[in-house]
Amino acid sequence: MEPLSVGAQRELRARIGASRYRRRRTKEGPQGAEVVSEGKRVLDFSSNDYLGLAAHPRLSGAFTQALRQFGVGSGGSPLIGGYTRPIRELERELAEFTGRARALVFSSGYLANLGVIAGLASRRDTVFMDRLNHASLIDAGLLAGAELKRYPHRNASALSKALRSSKENRKWVVTESVFSMDGDLAPLPEIAARCRDYEAMLLVDEAHGIGVYGPGGTGVSAHFGLDCTAVPLLIGTFGKALGLAGAFVAGSAELIELLIQKARTLIYCTAMPPALAASVREALTILRTEHWRRERLFELVARFREGAQRLGVPLTGVEGPIQPILLGDCAGTAAASAALMARGIQVAGVRPPTVPEGTARLRISISAAHKETHIDRLVDELALLLCA
């Protein structure tokens, strides 16, 4: 048997040869519309900081104040000493914010998805997932040990057929509200109706919906008028529009209590630092009061789309902050991302396995922190690169 390092070298060379090698870039300084990446100041169109809150001084102030009072670490898992007052208060505010009975805070979105699905679904259940769901949701379905069925992207009719043919006693339907690589919205009203018809439990991952869509930024579910009866379980993250880190699930008192007993990624994981929880509460306050941030975000999205269409930059039909430009092949996508970086614009070149084969793309992410001049420059550079 060959040494493990030899096999690793061979796999790395294969990834490089297929233009699928991924590397980390070191950011030096705070998040913003402009960042310093490996010593070079660039316009950043790669982050999920949709409302421009990641470096907001009020969040830093809340963090610092809580740091003085509670220290740095939480001290343990939530069930063994790590459940602090800032987390308890945050959970109360999240329940009110989402219109649910209770909420439960996790240390990351990945852990929330794993803990909720694996904690509630059993081997006797069937979990139905959109084919383009985030990797954490797919992993959660596999970890649960339930039968996993993936329906075509956004296809409520196909979901209905699959639900109708399922003989399992319990059925779960899991979907993102905003798909992270395409930026399109799930047809939640149709999906909720199918779940009602076939007595399936609907879980919606609002990672990219909270803060951006719905009344007061309460998400896509609220945007479509779906209450806690239609969407019994709602998951959201703090690492996107709220500019921080961590996640939560909101639902009925009984479901949340059951998750406290069964979600392994909660029970066996160190709790969120109390200062971070205090910062998330401040971000929620800003979200509820500074409505101009969402308005500004969608004004910039419209400006980008109008300019891109005028200059012939290929767009999809999505009208949200995630703007994918499908290029297809990995080599061309990697080259386009590198060319933009050389021109001082950071845009992620997303390739398989993150996206399906043949759908490599530039994933442009727009923030309320951007200026009109930033948008115009991005459009001009894309036109020079893609339409010459």
C-alpha positions in Angstrom: 0.0 0.0 0.0 1.4 3.4 -1.0 2.0 6.0 1.7 -1.0 8.3 2.3 1.0 11.4 1.3 1.7 9.9 -2.1 -1.9 9.4 -2.8 -2.7 12.9 -1.5 -0.1 14.4 -3.9 -1.6 12.5 -6.8 -5.1 13.7 -6.0 -3.9 17.3 -5.6 -2.2 17.1 -9.1 -5.4 15.8 -10.6 -7.3 18.7 -9.1 -4.9 21.2 -10.4 -5.0 19.6 -13.9 -8.8 19.7 -13.9 -8.8 23.4 -12.8 -10.6 22.4 -9.6 -7.9 23.3 -7.1 -9.1 25.7 -4.5 -7.0 28.0 -2.4 -7.6 30.3 0.5 -6.9 34.0 0.2 -5.8 35.9 3.3 -7.8 39.0 4.0 -6.0 41.6 6.0 -8.4 44.0 7.7 -12.1 44.3 8.1 -14.8 43.1 5.7 -16.3 45.8 3.5 -17.0 46.8 -0.1 -13.3 47.1 -0.5 -10.9 44.7 1.3 -7.2 44.1 1.4 -6.6 40.6 0.0 -3.0 39.3 0.3 -1.7 42.9 0.4 -3.8 44.2 -2.5 -6.8 46.4 -2.2 -9.7 45.1 -4.2 -13.4 45.5 -4.6 -15.1 42.5 -2.9 -18.0 40.9 -4.7 -17.5 37.5 -3.1 -18.8 37.9 0.5 -22.3 37.2 1.9 -22.3 40.4 3.9 -25.5 41.5 2.2 -26.4 44.4 4.5 -22.8 45.6 5.1 -22.9 44.8 8.9 -19.8 42.7 9.3 -17.6 45.6 10.3 -20.4 47.8 11.8 -19.1 49.7 14.9 -22.3 49.0 16.9 -21.7 45.3 16.5 -18.1 45.8 17.7 -19.4 47.9 20.6 -21.8 45.2 21.7 -19.1 42.6 21.5 -16.7 44.6 23.5 -19.2 45.4 26.2 -20.2 41.8 26.6 -16.6 40.7 26.5 -15.9 42.8 29.6 -18.9 41.3 31.4 -18.7 37.6 30.3 -15.2 37.1 29.1 -14.1 35.4 25.9 -15.3 31.8 26.0 -18.6 30.2 27.0 -16.9 27.5 29.1 -18.6 24.4 27.7 -21.4 22.9 25.7 -24.9 24.4 26.2 -26.0 21.5 28.5 -22.8 21.6 30.6 -22.2 25.2 31.7 -22.1 27.0 28.3 -25.6 28.3 28.2 -25.1 32.0 29.0 -27.6 34.9 29.5 -26.7 36.5 26.1 -27.6 33.3 24.3 -30.9 32.9 26.2 -31.8 36.5 25.4 -30.9 36.0 21.8 -33.1 32.9 21.5 -36.0 34.8 22.9 -35.5 37.6 20.4 -35.2 35.2 17.5 -38.4 33.4 18.4 -40.2 36.8 18.4 -38.5 37.8 15.2 -39.5 34.7 13.3 -43.0 34.4 14.8 -42.2 31.0 16.4 -42.7 29.7 19.9 -39.0 29.1 20.6 -35.6 29.3 19.0 -32.3 27.4 19.6 -28.8 28.8 18.8 -26.1 26.7 17.3 -22.4 27.5 16.7 -22.7 27.4 12.9 -25.2 26.9 10.1 -23.6 23.6 9.2 -24.0 22.3 12.7 -27.6 23.5 12.8 -28.5 21.6 9.7 -26.8 18.5 10.8 -28.2 18.6 14.3 -31.8 19.4 13.3 -32.3 16.9 10.5 -30.2 14.0 12.1 -31.8 14.8 15.5 -35.4 14.6 14.3 -35.5 12.2 11.2 -35.1 8.5 11.9 -34.1 5.5 9.8 -37.8 4.8 9.3 -38.4 8.2 7.6 -38.0 9.6 4.1 -36.3 12.9 3.6 -37.1 14.7 0.3 -34.5 17.4 -0.8 -34.1 19.8 -3.6 -31.3 18.5 -5.8 -29.4 21.8 -5.4 -29.6 22.0 -1.6 -26.5 23.1 0.3 -24.0 20.4 1.1 -24.8 20.6 4.8 -28.4 19.7 4.2 -27.4 16.7 2.0 -24.9 15.6 4.6 -27.5 15.9 7.3 -29.9 13.7 5.4 -27.2 11.0 5.0 -26.2 11.3 8.7 -29.8 10.8 9.8 -29.8 7.4 8.1 -33.3 8.0 6.6 -34.2 7.2 3.0 -33.0 10.3 1.0 -34.8 11.3 -2.1 -33.7 14.3 -4.2 -36.3 16.0 -6.4 -35.5 18.2 -9.5 -34.6 21.8 -8.6 -37.6 23.9 -7.6 -40.0 21.3 -9.1 -43.0 21.2 -6.8 -44.8 18.8 -9.2 -42.0 16.3 -9.1 -42.0 16.6 -5.3 -45.7 16.0 -5.2 -45.3 12.8 -7.2 -42.5 11.6 -5.0 -44.5 12.3 -1.8 -47.6 10.5 -3.3 -45.6 7.4 -4.0 -43.8 7.2 -0.6 -45.2 4.6 1.8 -43.2 5.8 4.8 -45.0 6.9 8.0 -43.1 10.2 8.3 -42.0 12.4 5.5 -39.7 15.4 5.7 -39.2 18.0 2.9 -36.1 20.1 3.2 -35.2 23.1 1.0 -33.2 26.2 1.0 -35.3 29.4 0.6 -32.6 31.1 -1.4 -30.2 28.8 -3.2 -26.7 29.8 -2.4 -25.1 29.3 -5.8 -28.0 30.3 -8.1 -29.7 32.9 -6.0 -33.1 31.8 -7.0 -36.0 31.4 -4.6 -37.7 28.1 -3.8 -41.4 28.0 -4.7 -42.3 27.8 -1.0 -46.1 28.3 -1.3 -46.4 25.3 -3.7 -44.0 23.2 -1.6 -45.9 24.0 1.6 -49.2 23.0 -0.1 -47.7 19.6 -1.2 -46.5 19.1 2.4 -50.0 19.8 3.7 -51.6 17.4 1.1 -49.3 14.5 2.0 -48.7 15.2 5.7 -45.0 16.0 5.4 -43.0 18.2 7.7 -41.4 21.2 5.9 -38.0 22.5 7.0 -36.7 25.7 5.3 -33.1 26.8 5.5 -33.3 30.6 5.4 -29.5 31.1 5.4 -29.5 33.5 2.5 -33.1 34.7 3.1 -33.0 36.1 6.6 -32.2 39.8 6.5 -32.7 40.2 2.8 -36.3 39.1 2.0 -39.7 39.4 3.8 -41.2 42.0 6.1 -38.4 43.4 8.2 -36.0 40.9 6.7 -37.7 37.9 8.3 -37.0 35.7 5.3 -38.6 34.2 2.2 -41.1 32.2 4.2 -42.5 35.4 5.6 -42.2 37.0 2.1 -44.7 34.4 0.9 -46.9 34.8 4.0 -46.2 31.3 5.3 -46.6 31.0 9.1 -45.4 28.4 11.6 -48.1 26.0 10.6 -46.9 26.0 6.9 -43.2 26.0 7.9 -42.9 24.3 11.2 -39.1 24.4 11.2 -37.0 27.4 10.1 -33.2 27.5 10.1 -31.3 30.8 9.8 -27.7 31.8 10.0 -25.9 34.9 11.4 -23.0 34.6 9.0 -24.7 36.1 5.9 -26.9 39.3 6.1 -26.3 39.7 9.9 -22.5 39.8 9.3 -21.4 37.6 12.2 -21.3 33.8 12.8 -23.5 31.1 14.2 -27.1 29.9 13.4 -30.5 29.1 14.9 -33.5 27.0 14.4 -37.0 28.2 15.3 -40.2 26.2 15.7 -42.7 24.9 18.3 -41.8 24.6 21.9 -42.0 20.8 21.7 -39.7 20.5 18.7 -37.1 22.9 20.2 -37.2 21.0 23.5 -36.7 17.7 21.6 -33.7 19.1 19.8 -32.1 20.2 23.1 -32.3 16.5 24.0 -31.3 15.0 20.7 -29.3 17.4 18.5 -25.7 16.0 18.8 -24.1 19.1 17.2 -25.6 21.1 20.1 -25.1 18.7 22.9 -21.5 17.9 22.2 -20.3 21.3 20.8 -19.0 24.2 22.8 -21.6 26.9 23.0 -21.4 30.2 21.1 -19.2 32.8 22.9 -21.5 35.2 24.9 -20.0 38.3 23.3 -20.9 36.9 19.9 -24.4 36.3 21.0 -24.6 39.9 22.2 -23.4 41.1 18.8 -26.0 39.1 17.0 -28.7 40.8 19.2 -27.4 44.2 18.1 -27.4 43.1 14.4 -31.1 42.1 14.8 -31.8 45.6 16.3 -30.2 47.2 13.2 -32.1 44.9 10.9 -35.4 45.8 12.5 -34.8 49.6 12.4 -32.6 50.4 9.4 -34.9 49.2 6.6 -32.9 51.4 4.1 -30.2 48.7 4.0 -32.5 46.2 2.2 -33.8 49.0 -0.1 -30.3 50.0 -0.9 -29.3 46.4 -1.6 -32.0 45.9 -4.2 -31.4 49.3 -5.8 -27.8 48.2 -6.4 -28.9 44.8 -7.7 -31.2 46.5 -10.2 -28.3 48.9 -11.3 -26.1 45.9 -11.8 -28.6 44.0 -13.9 -29.6 47.0 -16.0 -25.9 47.8 -16.8 -25.0 44.2 -17.5 -28.0 43.7 -19.8 -27.1 46.9 -21.7 -23.6 45.7 -22.3 -24.4 42.1 -23.1 -23.1 40.4 -20.0 -24.9 37.1 -19.7 -27.2 37.0 -16.7 -29.8 34.5 -15.3 -33.3 35.6 -14.3 -32.5 36.1 -10.7 -33.1 39.5 -9.2 -31.5 39.1 -5.8 -28.0 39.8 -4.3 -26.5 36.5 -5.6 -25.9 37.0 -9.4 -24.4 34.0 -11.0 -22.8 34.2 -14.5 -22.7 30.7 -15.9 -19.5 30.0 -17.9 -19.7 26.2 -17.9 -16.1 24.9 -17.9 -13.8 25.0 -15.0 -10.7 26.3 -16.7 -12.5 29.3 -18.2 -14.2 30.1 -14.9 -10.9 29.9 -13.0 -9.2 32.1 -15.6 -12.1 34.7 -15.5 -11.9 34.9 -11.7 -8.1 35.4 -11.9 -8.4 38.0 -14.6 -10.9 40.0 -12.5 -8.6 39.7 -9.4 -5.7 41.1 -11.5 -8.0 44.1 -12.3 -8.7 44.7 -8.6 -12.1 42.9 -8.4 -12.6 39.8 -6.2 -15.3 37.4 -7.6 -15.5 33.8 -6.6 -15.1 31.3 -9.5 -17.3 28.4 -8.3 -16.7 25.0 -9.9 -17.8 21.4 -9.3 -18.4 19.7 -6.9 -19.9 22.8 -5.3 -22.1 23.2 -8.4 -23.2 20.5 -10.9 -20.9 19.4 -13.8 -20.9 21.9 -16.7 -22.3 24.8 -14.6 -19.1 26.4 -13.3 -19.8 30.1 -12.8 -18.7 33.4 -11.5 -20.8 34.0 -8.3 -21.2 37.7 -7.8 -22.5 38.8 -4.5 -23.8 42.4 -4.0 -23.9 44.2 -0.7 -25.6 47.3 0.6 -22.1 48.6 1.4 -21.2 48.9 -2.3 -21.4 52.2 -4.1 -22.9 52.9 -7.5 -19.3 53.4 -8.8 -18.4 50.0 -7.6 -21.3 48.4 -9.5 -20.5 50.3 -12.7 -16.8 49.3 -12.5 -17.8 45.7 -12.1 -20.1 45.8 -15.1 -17.5 47.4 -17.3 -14.9 44.9 -16.3 -17.2 42.0 -16.9 -18.2 43.4 -20.3 -14.5 43.7 -21.3 -13.8 40.2 -20.1 -16.8 38.3 -21.4 -18.1 40.3 -24.3 -15.0 41.4 -26.1 
